Amino acid sequence: MRPAALALGLGLSTALAAQPALSAELSIALGSIGQDVAEMRQQLSKFTEETGHTVNIVEMPASSTDQFGQYRLWLAAQNADIDVYRTDVIWAPQLAANLVDLTEAMADRVGEHLPSVIQSQTVDGKLVAFPMYTDAPALYYRTDLLEKYGKAVPQTWEELQATAQEIQDAERKAGNSQMNGFVFQGAPYEGLTCDGLEWVASHGGGTIVDENGEITINNEKAAAALDQAKGWVGTIAPAGVLSYKEEEARGVWQTGNAVFMRNWPYAYPLGNGEDSAVKGKFDVAPLPAGADGGQSAACLGGWNLAVSQFSENQDAAIELVKFLSSEQSQKERALMTARLPTIASLYDDPEIAKAQPIVAEWDTVIETAIPRPSAATKGQYNEVSKEFWTTVNETLSGRGTAADNLDQLEKRLRRLKRSGW
């Protein structure tokens, strides 16, 4: 190359190197419960301003069970249309083979986050998803109604049942025929696995499968827990609770037609919205304990961000994960929608404590929350969970006793275990 041409070539190379990276068009898949999509749009607009990358939201069904099924289909088909998936805390072992290892990319961020959450997203040494927020349910209760009838916040399920029945009966007698004592998630889906596991664990009945992969669910305390919950249906809970997911329960609660509700923290700011009949009339407490010295048990939830191995924009997708998992994004999310941070220092943030008291109060609940057995059952977790939620729903519906249903559940789980977990 002649000197002039060489100089021209070097000049062009320098100019190209100085240009900013090309912007990418990304897609993120997430379910829609409460303010999920509105919250995400607000944060994505800031991401676009900062990076130049645009992000399309691919809305998924509200049911996490339906979301998981679609995610698995897309990843099995090596679909390149989705760059980032918002994933449930339980999905890492099942989706890991098709997700990017974020260990190196997030090396300087890992130490900021709750170790248990990081561990839950690590599979065979690979960090396959990074935390966006964590979750644990609460007992929502009507402060005005408990005060009206001189009742304390229930510490046990027996106390909840008695208080719910008394207030429900009195309110109906006074003219509110729609009042219910307690609403929860009774539909046959992943949410019922959470509710059922909380009932069983709070009675000292253990878990479905322990950390060593041993099946533990078929025991007298687990049966007692499910029998007790069965007694709520058609008494303090409407018969329709057997088809309730999170939003159906919140709908009844937020119209003022329930004394108690089991739900996640996202319902807290919505309950205090301008269109809510219970605004300023409720508070939250840990879920009740079971009988005979049982303890409160809350199922660990939470959502993470994973990059598809089939994304054609992996670097930009990792930028998005870093942005949405950052301290600033987690703080904004806590202020907007009471999402529980995975960065421990934010539980002491005075702005968050003032705007969303449930966040500051919930750090101890998160620390003791019980995980679902996704790690122990690995790729079989979804099948194990489906067998459990089906058993719980059948018991609540009156199709067989809890003892008989758990005996049959154990047999089905043993067959699953033989096929590999």
C-alpha positions in Angstrom: 0.0 0.0 0.0 1.3 3.5 -0.9 2.1 5.8 2.1 -0.9 8.1 1.3 -3.2 5.1 1.1 -1.9 3.7 4.3 -2.4 6.9 6.1 -6.0 7.1 4.7 -6.6 3.5 5.9 -5.3 4.2 9.4 -7.3 7.4 9.6 -10.5 5.5 8.6 -9.8 2.7 11.2 -9.2 5.3 13.9 -12.5 7.1 13.0 -14.4 3.8 13.1 -12.9 2.8 16.4 -14.0 6.2 17.9 -17.6 5.7 16.9 -20.1 4.4 19.5 -21.3 0.8 19.3 -24.3 0.3 17.0 -27.6 0.3 18.8 -29.5 -2.9 19.0 -33.2 -3.8 19.0 -33.9 -6.2 21.8 -36.9 -8.2 23.0 -37.7 -9.1 26.6 -40.4 -11.6 27.6 -42.2 -11.2 30.9 -45.5 -12.0 32.5 -48.1 -9.4 33.4 -49.4 -9.2 36.9 -50.4 -5.9 38.5 -48.1 -3.1 37.3 -45.5 -5.4 35.7 -45.6 -3.9 32.2 -46.1 -0.3 33.1 -43.1 -0.6 35.5 -41.0 -2.2 32.8 -41.8 0.4 30.2 -40.8 3.2 32.5 -37.4 1.6 33.2 -36.8 0.6 29.6 -37.3 4.2 28.4 -34.4 5.2 30.6 -32.3 2.3 29.3 -32.9 3.5 25.8 -31.9 7.0 26.7 -28.6 5.8 28.2 -27.6 3.2 25.7 -29.4 3.8 22.4 -30.8 0.3 22.5 -34.5 -0.2 22.0 -36.4 -2.9 23.8 -39.7 -4.5 22.9 -41.8 -6.1 25.6 -43.3 -9.5 24.7 -46.1 -9.9 27.1 -46.7 -13.4 28.5 -49.7 -14.9 30.4 -50.1 -14.0 34.0 -49.8 -17.6 35.0 -46.1 -18.6 35.6 -47.0 -22.1 34.6 -48.1 -20.9 31.2 -45.0 -18.7 30.9 -42.7 -21.6 31.6 -44.3 -23.8 29.0 -43.9 -21.1 26.3 -40.3 -20.3 27.3 -39.4 -24.0 27.0 -40.9 -24.2 23.6 -39.1 -21.2 22.3 -35.7 -22.3 23.7 -36.1 -25.8 22.4 -36.8 -24.3 18.9 -33.7 -22.1 19.3 -35.8 -19.0 18.8 -33.7 -15.9 18.3 -36.6 -13.5 18.6 -36.3 -13.2 22.4 -33.1 -11.9 23.8 -33.9 -11.6 27.5 -36.3 -13.8 29.5 -37.6 -12.7 32.9 -37.5 -16.0 34.8 -39.0 -17.4 38.0 -36.6 -18.3 40.8 -37.4 -22.0 40.3 -36.6 -22.3 36.6 -32.8 -22.1 36.5 -32.1 -25.8 36.6 -34.7 -26.5 33.9 -33.7 -23.8 31.4 -29.9 -23.6 32.1 -28.8 -25.5 29.0 -30.1 -22.8 26.7 -29.1 -19.7 28.7 -25.8 -17.6 28.6 -23.4 -18.1 31.5 -23.3 -14.6 33.2 -20.6 -15.5 35.7 -17.9 -13.3 34.1 -20.1 -10.5 33.0 -21.6 -10.1 36.5 -18.4 -10.8 38.5 -18.3 -7.3 39.9 -22.0 -7.3 40.8 -22.5 -10.7 42.5 -21.3 -9.5 46.0 -24.0 -6.9 46.2 -26.9 -9.4 46.1 -28.4 -11.8 48.6 -26.2 -15.0 48.4 -29.2 -17.3 48.5 -30.7 -15.7 45.4 -27.4 -15.9 43.5 -27.1 -19.5 44.6 -30.6 -20.3 43.3 -29.6 -19.1 39.8 -26.3 -21.0 39.7 -26.5 -24.4 38.0 -23.4 -26.6 37.7 -21.2 -23.6 38.4 -22.9 -21.4 35.7 -24.7 -18.2 36.7 -27.6 -18.6 34.3 -29.8 -15.7 35.4 -29.3 -12.5 37.5 -31.8 -11.2 40.1 -34.2 -8.5 39.3 -36.2 -8.7 42.6 -37.1 -11.3 45.2 -40.4 -12.1 46.8 -42.2 -13.7 49.8 -45.9 -13.5 50.5 -47.7 -11.7 53.2 -51.0 -12.0 55.2 -53.0 -8.9 54.2 -55.5 -8.0 56.9 -58.2 -5.3 57.2 -57.1 -3.0 60.1 -60.5 -1.3 60.2 -62.4 -4.6 60.6 -60.1 -6.0 63.2 -60.4 -2.8 65.2 -64.2 -2.7 64.7 -64.6 -6.2 66.2 -61.8 -6.0 68.7 -59.7 -8.7 67.1 -55.9 -9.2 67.1 -53.8 -10.1 64.0 -54.0 -13.9 63.9 -50.8 -15.7 64.8 -52.0 -19.2 63.8 -54.3 -20.6 61.1 -56.8 -21.6 63.8 -57.0 -18.0 64.9 -57.3 -16.8 61.3 -60.2 -19.2 60.7 -62.1 -18.2 63.8 -61.6 -14.4 63.3 -62.4 -14.6 59.6 -65.6 -16.6 60.3 -66.8 -14.2 63.0 -66.2 -11.0 61.0 -67.5 -12.5 57.8 -70.8 -13.6 59.5 -71.2 -10.2 61.2 -70.6 -8.2 58.1 -73.0 -10.3 56.1 -75.6 -9.9 58.8 -75.1 -6.1 58.6 -75.8 -6.1 54.9 -72.6 -6.9 53.0 -73.5 -10.3 51.5 -70.3 -10.3 49.4 -67.9 -10.3 52.4 -65.5 -13.2 52.6 -63.2 -14.2 55.4 -60.1 -15.2 53.5 -59.0 -15.4 49.9 -55.9 -17.1 48.5 -54.6 -18.9 45.4 -56.5 -22.2 45.0 -56.3 -22.8 41.2 -54.3 -25.8 40.0 -51.0 -24.0 38.9 -47.7 -23.1 40.4 -49.2 -20.5 42.8 -51.0 -23.4 44.6 -47.7 -25.2 45.0 -46.5 -22.1 46.9 -49.7 -21.9 49.1 -49.8 -25.6 49.7 -46.1 -25.7 50.6 -46.6 -22.9 53.1 -49.5 -24.7 54.8 -47.5 -28.0 55.0 -44.3 -26.4 56.3 -46.1 -24.2 58.8 -47.5 -27.4 60.4 -44.1 -29.0 60.6 -44.9 -31.3 57.6 -41.6 -30.5 55.8 -41.3 -30.1 52.1 -42.4 -32.0 49.0 -38.9 -33.3 48.3 -36.0 -32.5 50.7 -32.6 -31.1 49.7 -31.2 -34.6 49.2 -34.0 -35.5 46.7 -35.9 -37.7 49.2 -39.7 -37.6 49.0 -41.1 -36.3 52.3 -44.6 -35.1 51.6 -46.6 -38.1 52.7 -46.9 -37.6 56.4 -49.6 -36.9 59.0 -48.7 -33.2 59.6 -48.9 -32.5 55.8 -52.3 -34.2 55.7 -53.5 -32.2 58.7 -52.5 -29.0 57.0 -54.4 -29.8 53.8 -57.4 -31.0 55.7 -57.5 -27.7 57.5 -57.3 -25.7 54.3 -60.0 -27.9 52.8 -62.3 -26.7 55.6 -61.9 -23.1 54.5 -63.5 -23.6 51.1 -67.1 -22.7 51.2 -66.9 -21.4 54.7 -64.5 -18.5 55.1 -63.4 -18.7 51.5 -65.8 -18.7 48.5 -66.2 -21.9 46.6 -64.7 -20.0 43.6 -61.3 -19.8 45.3 -60.6 -23.1 43.7 -60.0 -21.1 40.4 -58.3 -18.1 42.0 -54.8 -17.0 41.0 -53.1 -13.9 42.4 -55.2 -11.4 40.5 -58.5 -13.0 41.2 -57.7 -13.0 44.9 -56.6 -9.3 44.7 -59.8 -8.4 42.9 -61.9 -9.6 45.7 -59.7 -8.0 48.3 -59.3 -4.7 46.6 -63.1 -4.2 46.2 -63.4 -4.5 50.0 -64.9 -8.0 50.1 -62.3 -10.0 52.2 -61.0 -9.7 55.7 -57.8 -11.5 55.0 -55.8 -12.3 51.8 -52.6 -14.3 51.1 -50.6 -12.5 48.3 -47.3 -11.2 47.2 -45.9 -7.7 48.0 -46.9 -6.3 44.6 -50.5 -6.1 45.9 -49.5 -3.6 48.6 -49.2 -0.4 46.5 -52.2 -1.4 44.4 -54.3 -1.8 47.5 -53.4 1.8 48.4 -54.2 3.1 45.0 -56.9 5.8 44.4 -59.3 3.3 42.9 -59.0 0.8 45.9 -61.9 0.4 48.3 -59.3 -0.7 51.0 -56.9 2.3 50.7 -55.6 3.1 54.1 -57.6 0.3 55.7 -55.1 -2.6 55.7 -51.7 -3.8 56.7 -49.6 -6.9 56.4 -48.1 -9.5 58.7 -46.2 -12.8 58.3 -48.4 -15.7 57.4 -49.8 -17.6 60.3 -48.2 -20.7 62.0 -49.7 -24.2 62.0 -50.8 -26.2 65.0 -48.8 -27.6 67.9 -45.9 -25.1 67.9 -45.6 -24.8 64.1 -44.0 -21.7 62.6 -44.9 -19.2 60.0 -43.7 -20.3 56.5 -43.4 -18.1 53.4 -42.5 -19.5 50.0 -39.5 -17.9 48.4 -40.4 -16.2 45.1 -38.7 -13.7 42.9 -37.8 -13.0 39.3 -34.6 -12.9 37.5 -33.1 -12.0 34.1 -31.6 -14.5 31.7 -30.0 -14.1 28.3 -30.9 -16.6 25.6 -28.0 -18.5 23.9 -29.8 -17.9 20.7 -29.9 -14.1 20.9 -28.1 -12.4 18.1 -27.4 -9.3 20.4 -25.9 -11.0 23.5 -23.7 -8.1 24.5 -26.6 -5.6 24.4 -28.8 -8.1 26.2 -26.2 -8.4 29.0 -26.2 -4.5 29.2 -30.0 -4.7 29.7 -29.6 -7.3 32.5 -27.0 -5.1 34.2 -29.3 -2.1 34.0 -32.5 -3.8 35.3 -30.6 -5.5 38.1 -28.7 -2.4 39.2 -29.1 -0.7 42.6 -30.8 2.3 41.0 -33.3 0.1 39.1 -34.1 -2.0 42.1 -34.6 1.1 44.2 -37.0 2.6 41.7 -38.9 -0.7 41.5 -39.2 -0.8 45.3 -40.5 2.8 45.3 -43.0 2.2 42.5 -44.4 -1.2 43.1 -42.9 -2.5 46.4 -40.7 -5.1 44.7 -38.4 -6.6 47.2 -34.7 -5.8 46.4 -32.0 -8.5 46.2 -29.4 -5.9 47.2 -29.3 -6.0 50.9 -28.4 -2.4 51.5 -31.7 -1.2 50.0 -33.7 -2.6 53.0 -32.2 0.2 55.1 -33.0 2.9 52.5 -35.1 5.6 54.2 -36.9 6.7 51.0 -38.1 3.1 50.4 -39.1 2.6 54.1 -41.2 5.8 53.9 -42.9 5.1 50.6 -43.3 1.3 50.9 -43.2 0.1 54.5 -43.7 -3.5 53.5 -40.2 -3.5 51.9 -38.3 -2.5 55.0 -40.3 -4.8 57.2 -39.9 -7.8 54.9 -36.1 -8.5 55.1 -36.4 -11.0 57.9 -39.2 -12.8 56.0 -37.0 -13.1 53.0 -34.1 -14.4 55.0 -36.2 -17.3 56.3 -38.4 -18.0 53.2 -38.6 -21.6 52.2 -37.4 -22.6 48.7 -39.4 -24.9 46.4 -37.5 -28.1 45.6 -36.4 -27.1 42.1 -32.7 -27.7 42.8 -33.3 -31.1 44.3 -35.6 -32.3 41.5 -33.6 -30.5 38.7 -35.2 -31.0 35.2 -38.2 -32.8 36.8 -39.3 -29.9 39.0 -42.2 -28.8 36.8 -43.6 -32.3 36.8 -43.2 -32.7 40.6 -44.8 -29.3 41.2 -47.8 -30.2 38.9 -48.3 -33.5 40.8 -48.3 -31.6 44.1 -50.6 -28.7 43.0 -53.0 -31.2 41.5 -53.1 -33.2 44.7 -53.7 -30.0 46.8 -56.5 -28.8 44.5 -58.2 -32.2 44.5 -58.1 -32.2 48.3 -59.5 -28.7 48.6 -62.2 -29.7 46.1 -63.3 -32.7 48.3 -62.0 -35.3 45.9 -60.5 -37.7 48.3 -59.0 -37.3 51.8 -55.7 -35.5 52.3 -54.1 -38.8 53.6 -55.2 -40.8 50.6 -54.3 -38.2 48.1 -50.8 -37.7 49.6 -50.3 -41.5 49.5 -51.1 -41.5 45.8 -48.9 -38.5 45.3 -45.9 -40.2 46.8 -46.4 -43.2 44.5 -46.5 -40.8 41.4 -43.4 -39.0 42.7 -41.5 -42.2 43.1 -42.2 -43.0 39.5 -40.9 -39.6 38.4 -37.8 -40.1 40.6 -37.0 -43.4 38.9 -37.0 -41.6 35.5 -34.3 -39.3 36.8 -33.8 -36.4 39.3 
